[in-house]
Amino acid sequence: MGVSRVGLSVEQTNHKQEDDFHGYAFVNDSELAVTSDANQRISKAPDLVCRDYSMMNGGYLHNFVTNNKAGDVAKLALRMKYGVGSSKHKPVEYDKLQEKLNAKRLEVALTGEKLEKARCEAKAAKESSILREQRQVWSAECPKLQKAEEAAEKEVEEFLQQIRPSKIIDTAVFSLPEYAMLLEKEREEFRIATVDPIHQLRDDLRFRLIQAQRQQPPSHPSNWEQVQQQIFLIKDQQDEIMEKLSDECAALQKEIVAFDVEDYLPTSDKKKEIVPKEILDSDCPFPELKSSVIQAFHSLWEQHQSRLQNLQEQLEKSHRLCGWCVDDHQRFLFTLSLYSHDITNHRALLMDMLQRIFPRRSRHELLEHERVLDSQRFCQVQVKVETQQYQRDHQELLAKALVTLQEAANAHQEELELHRDRQHQQDICLQLRNKLQLWRAQQEEASKLEATIAARRREEHEAKMKKEQEREAAMRSQQKERVRQFHFKLQKNREEVERRDQERLAQLRSVMADQARQDQERVQFRARMLQKRKEEREAREAELQREEEERQNRLEALRNQVAVVAEADTDRMMGDTEARRMRQMNEKEFVLQKPLFGLNTYTDKQFVSDPRVKVAQALREAGLHHSQYAKQVLSDIKPPKPPRRDTNSIIKF
């Protein structure tokens, strides 16, 4: 019994391991990776069974001894029947799983290819858009460059016309026009020898491409490989020519620098002296003022030199080319000046073009170079501004100094003239003092005579004013009496009007009281009449109801007297009478054409011809037939025929 129980426990352990294995092996389509784990578990299943048996024979036997109940016998028998397998799960179909896995992998690969294709197309579209914008910018710059080239050629011609030898021995200066003509001739020969064949080759290649696109694929082999080799050969030749030209350009620039062409230009002394000659040569009567003006010019110059020196030190800290070669620096400057701020998305286009021109330099180096250029440009602008500020301050100080010196000279001249005028005025004052004493004596005598005449005229005026006041007082008293009488008459008229108004008011009140009494009596009479009519109407209704009841009673009695006592004969009742049969035999069939009853009403044409019906139909179609506007419109429309007078009611609702 113990051995069988041990065997059953071992079998249960094996089934449990197999159930675990099948649980790991069962996966859906999204968890195909677990199949490898299932294969490993299958390969390890025999080892697990052997290890269990070894553990059963060893010290771990008590782990496999299980206590089964009586109800578990059927389950254990079922386990023994199916063996190691499990009836709960179906066996795994690894071939189908592998096919699904391959299909998923193929789908993922196709999706990746589509994504890569879409990414390449988006990148190509972005590159095409950027190139289109770059082409627009450079096409707009071409006319500017042509104008700049024409201006430069014009300046060179003016320079050759204005240049003068600085010494008698400078014979090379006179040969510059001939040298310019020689260069023009060499450039034309170079163009004919190198540039024109390139253009001819380009036109020939375009013609060949057009012919190849129009014609069908040829049966015999073409010579495109030879043409391609020829193109590569011409490219190499052009590269050699351009390299040679760049070397000659660099050598020519060095030669021009060593030739010192600036010495032959018309010289003009642009340097300004610290103190202008106008100040030094001016005749100032005040030496202290002149020395202070000169000191102001020196202080202004010292401030300008100190600020200029600080800016020069800032410029010297950074290299002129910022660590780049001359060609790269010039190309960078030209590209930076080409993309101005008025161009849309100018920063992105600028960085794209710089990365195309300088593919070996990183974006950080380009930005750093731009920053250094901005700082240098800012310092140069500050130097220019400082120079302009100094010139403006110098001009203002010069103008103020000249005005001050002129004012000082004018003030000194005015003092001299004032001294002469003062002496002359003292002589005049002495003469005027004597004349003034004589004039004062005459004035005193004249004032006394004028005072006497004024006193006499004042007395006459006072007497005249007194008489005028007396006359005005008399006239004022008469006017007051008239005003008093006028006010008395107004008061009397006002009292008379007030009395008449009171009498009229009393009369109206009495009339209104009589009218109110009569109205009250009429109301009461009307109420009594209405009550009487109501009682009479109720009495009539009661009498009519009584008569109706009596009539119904009589009719009921008559019905009872003439009640039908014969037997029911359905055929006789539903059949035709003798008179009916005779009439049908003697008369033809009569078709009823007239209506049963005569109607006194309107026809459809009369209804449709009424404008009120038309307006109502239009309002209904517009959805306005319930609005106040519709009611107002319909009430204002008159019928086509006015109503009769007898249809108008006198009752006001």
FENCOR-V694959 format. One record per backbone hydrogen bond with DSSP energy under -0.5 kcal/mol. CO is the residue of the C=O (numbers start at 1). NH is the residue of the N-H. If there is no record, write none. Layout:
CO_NH, CO_NH
//
This chain:
1_5, 2_6, 3_7, 4_8, 5_9, 6_10, 7_11, 8_12, 9_13, 10_14, 11_15, 12_16, 13_17, 14_18, 15_19, 16_20, 17_21, 18_22, 19_23, 20_24, 21_25, 22_26, 25_27, 28_31, 29_32, 31_34, 32_35, 33_36, 34_38, 35_39, 36_40, 37_41, 38_42, 39_43, 40_44, 41_45, 42_45, 44_48, 45_49, 46_50, 47_51, 48_52, 49_53, 50_54, 51_55, 52_56, 53_57, 54_58, 55_60, 58_61, 60_63, 61_64, 61_65, 64_66, 66_68, 69_72, 70_73, 72_76, 73_77, 74_78, 75_79, 76_80, 77_81, 78_82, 79_83, 82_85, 92_94, 93_97, 94_98, 95_99, 96_100, 97_101, 98_102, 99_103, 100_104, 101_105, 102_106, 103_107, 104_108, 105_109, 106_110, 107_111, 108_112, 109_113, 110_114, 111_115, 112_116, 113_117, 114_118, 115_119, 116_120, 117_121, 118_122, 119_123, 120_124, 121_125, 122_126, 123_127, 124_128, 125_129, 126_130, 127_131, 128_132, 129_133, 130_134, 131_135, 132_136, 133_137, 134_138, 135_139, 136_140, 137_141, 138_142, 139_143, 140_144, 141_145, 142_146, 143_147, 144_148, 145_149, 146_150, 147_151, 148_152, 149_153, 150_154, 151_155, 152_156, 153_157, 154_158, 155_159, 156_160, 157_161, 158_162, 159_163, 167_170, 169_171, 171_175, 172_175, 173_176, 175_179, 176_180, 177_181, 178_182, 179_183, 180_184, 181_185, 182_186, 183_187, 184_188, 185_189, 186_190, 187_191, 188_192, 189_193, 190_194, 190_195, 191_195, 191_196, 194_198, 195_199, 196_200, 197_201, 198_202, 199_203, 200_204, 201_205, 202_206, 203_207, 204_208, 205_209, 206_210, 207_211, 208_212, 209_213, 210_214, 211_215, 223_227, 224_228, 225_229, 226_230, 227_231, 228_232, 229_233, 230_234, 231_235, 232_236, 233_237, 234_238, 235_239, 236_240, 237_241, 238_242, 239_243, 240_244, 241_245, 242_246, 243_247, 244_248, 245_249, 246_250, 247_251, 248_252, 249_253, 250_254, 251_255, 252_256, 253_257, 254_258, 255_259, 256_260, 256_261, 257_260, 260_263, 261_264, 262_265, 264_164, 268_270, 274_276, 276_279, 276_280, 277_281, 279_282, 282_284, 285_287, 286_290, 287_291, 288_292, 289_293, 290_294, 291_295, 292_296, 293_297, 294_298, 295_299, 296_300, 297_301, 298_302, 299_303, 300_304, 301_305, 302_306, 303_307, 304_308, 305_309, 306_310, 307_311, 308_312, 309_313, 310_314, 311_315, 312_316, 313_317, 314_318, 315_318, 321_324, 325_329, 326_330, 327_331, 328_332, 329_333, 330_334, 331_335, 332_336, 333_337, 334_338, 335_339, 338_340, 340_343, 343_346, 345_349, 346_350, 347_351, 348_352, 349_353, 350_354, 351_355, 352_356, 353_357, 354_358, 357_359, 358_361, 362_366, 363_367, 364_368, 365_369, 366_370, 367_371, 368_372, 369_373, 370_374, 371_375, 372_376, 373_377, 374_378, 375_379, 376_380, 377_381, 378_382, 379_383, 380_384, 381_385, 382_386, 383_387, 384_388, 385_389, 386_390, 387_391, 388_392, 389_393, 390_394, 391_395, 392_396, 393_397, 394_398, 395_399, 396_400, 397_401, 398_402, 399_403, 400_404, 401_405, 402_406, 403_407, 404_408, 405_409, 406_410, 407_411, 408_412, 409_413, 410_414, 411_415, 412_416, 413_417, 414_418, 415_419, 416_420, 417_421, 418_422, 419_423, 420_424, 421_425, 422_426, 423_427, 424_428, 425_429, 426_430, 427_431, 428_432, 429_433, 430_434, 431_435, 432_436, 433_437, 434_438, 435_439, 436_440, 437_441, 438_442, 439_443, 440_444, 441_445, 442_446, 443_447, 444_448, 445_449, 446_450, 447_451, 448_452, 449_453, 450_454, 451_455, 452_456, 453_457, 454_458, 455_459, 456_460, 457_461, 458_462, 459_463, 460_464, 461_465, 462_466, 463_467, 464_468, 465_469, 466_470, 467_471, 468_472, 469_473, 470_474, 471_475, 472_476, 473_477, 474_478, 475_479, 476_480, 477_481, 478_482, 479_483, 480_484, 481_485, 482_486, 483_487, 484_488, 485_489, 486_490, 487_491, 488_492, 489_493, 490_494, 491_495, 492_496, 493_497, 494_498, 495_499, 496_500, 497_501, 498_502, 499_503, 500_504, 501_505, 502_506, 503_507, 504_508, 505_509, 506_510, 507_511, 508_512, 509_513, 510_514, 511_515, 512_516, 513_517, 514_518, 515_519, 516_520, 517_521, 518_522, 519_523, 520_524, 521_525, 522_526, 523_527, 524_528, 525_529, 526_530, 527_531, 528_532, 529_533, 530_534, 531_535, 532_536, 533_537, 534_538, 535_539, 536_540, 537_541, 538_542, 539_543, 540_544, 541_545, 542_546, 543_547, 544_548, 545_549, 546_550, 547_551, 548_552, 549_553, 550_554, 551_555, 552_556, 553_557, 554_558, 555_559, 556_560, 557_561, 558_562, 560_563, 568_570, 569_573, 570_574, 571_575, 577_581, 578_582, 579_583, 580_584, 581_585, 582_586, 583_587, 589_591, 590_592, 591_593, 599_601, 603_607, 604_608, 605_609, 606_610, 607_610, 610_613, 610_614, 611_615, 612_616, 613_617, 614_618, 615_619, 616_620, 617_621, 618_622, 619_623, 619_624, 619_625, 620_623, 624_627, 627_631, 628_632, 629_633, 630_634, 631_635, 632_636, 633_637, 644_647, 645_648, 651_653
//
